[in-house]
Amino acid sequence: MTKAKILLQSISDVKEFVSAVSMCDFDVDLISGRYAVDAKSIMGIFSLDLSNAIDLIAYTDDSQALFSHISKFVVK
């Protein structure tokens, strides 16, 4: 399991993020407060509070490919 914080600031960011995450063959969740949604779901992501950073959890030990595609959204 790998964790990170991400920030999605626009509709195009959400579309690009979902496109990248959808290529993964493992589960990825986004958590905002007490809500958790599938990171591959555009509707689920829009139900979250996108004004702050969101916790990402990738259920794999080999998430290097994922993070190379979503690096611009990761909060350092």
N, C-alpha and C positions, 0 to 999 in steps of 0.2 A: 504494500500500500504506500502510495506517495501523496504527499500533501503540498499545496501551494496556495497562495492568494492571487486572485486575478481581478482585473478591472475591465469591464465592458462599458464603453462610454457612448456608443451609438448603435443604431440598428445594423449598420454595415459590420460593426465589430461583432455583434451577436451572430450574424449570418456567417462570417468568416470563421469564428470560433466553432460553431456547430459543424461546419463543413470539415474542419480539421479533426474534431473529436469523433465525428461519425466514421472516420477511417479506422478507428481503433477497434480491435476485437475483444476488448475488455470493458468493464463498466467504469463510468466516470460520473461522479455526482458533484453537484454544486450545493453548498450549504450557506444559507443566509439566516442568521438568527436560529429559530427553531424549525425552519423549513428546509427540506432537502428535495432536490429535483434531479432528474436525469439530465446530464449535460448535453445529451444528444437531442434534446427536445427544445425547440425554439419557443413553443408556448410555455413550457415549464420555466425557462429562463426569464421570460417577460413577466412571470408572476412574482419574481424576486425583486427586492429593492436594489436596483443597479446603481444607486447614487454612491454606494460604498463598495469597498473591496469584498469579494465573495471567496469563501473557502472552496477549493477544489480538492477532491479526493479521487485519485486514480487507483483502481484495485488491481495493481500489477507491480511487480518489482522492476520491470524493464520499461520505464516510461520515457526513456531518452528521445525516442522518435516523436512522441506526443509533444514533449516540451520544446523540441526544435521547431515544431509547427505553430505553437501558441506562445512563443517566447515574448512577443510584443505585448501580450496581455498580462503577463506575470508581473506582480508587484514585487519589487526588490527590497 
